Amino acid sequence: MAGLDKDDEAPDFELPRDGGGSLRLSELRGKPVVLYFYPKDDTSGCTAQAIDFTARKAEFDALGVAIVGMSPDSQKSHDKFKAKHGLAIDLVSDPEKKVLEAYGVWVEKSMYGRKYMGVERTTFLIAPDGRIAQVWRKVKVPGHVDAVLEAAKAL
């Protein structure tokens, strides 16, 4: 499955979030949302990405843009991850991988010739009307947040 593309409706979800409770995508309707999918809490690339988004959060806030990170990790794992690195972004948990599959980011990966299922680092910029404005697949962390911020400014 190729996953979702520009102008597609972003699938709604309600998932457990860091700090308890849940987050529903449709409750953010009316404002742009950066929804980024990452493989695992507290790994080097995922930590760098979360720190980059946190560092630029004030600029996203000034544009009225919500930032939501999602991985299959548990709420408890997210809480530890946020506390350890002083993260200021929302993190949601998809342990059953239903939303990861709906967005087409739960994919077969390969490392050292071994195939396994995992999260492909992907970012979606969702417009205020709930449609996907831009997609970044197979994200490389350095410079990524700058590109997302520029796209958000253009919305």
HELIX and SHEET records of a PDB file:
HELIX    1   1 LEU A   25  LEU A   28  5                                   4    
HELIX    2   2 SER A   44  ALA A   55  1                                  12    
HELIX    3   3 LYS A   57  ALA A   62  1                                   6    
HELIX    4   4 GLN A   75  HIS A   85  1                                  11    
HELIX    5   5 LYS A   98  ALA A  102  1                                   5    
HELIX    6   6 HIS A  144  ALA A  154  1                                  11    
SHEET    1   A 2 GLU A  14  PRO A  16  0                                        
SHEET    2   A 2 SER A  22  ARG A  24 -1                                        
SHEET    1   B 5 ASP A  90  SER A  93  0                                        
SHEET    2   B 5 ALA A  66  SER A  71  1                                        
SHEET    3   B 5 VAL A  33  PHE A  37  1                                        
SHEET    4   B 5 THR A 122  ILE A 126 -1                                        
SHEET    5   B 5 ILE A 132  TRP A 136 -1                                        
SHEET    1   C 2 TRP A 106  MET A 111  0                                        
SHEET    2   C 2 ARG A 114  VAL A 119 -1                                        
END                                                                             
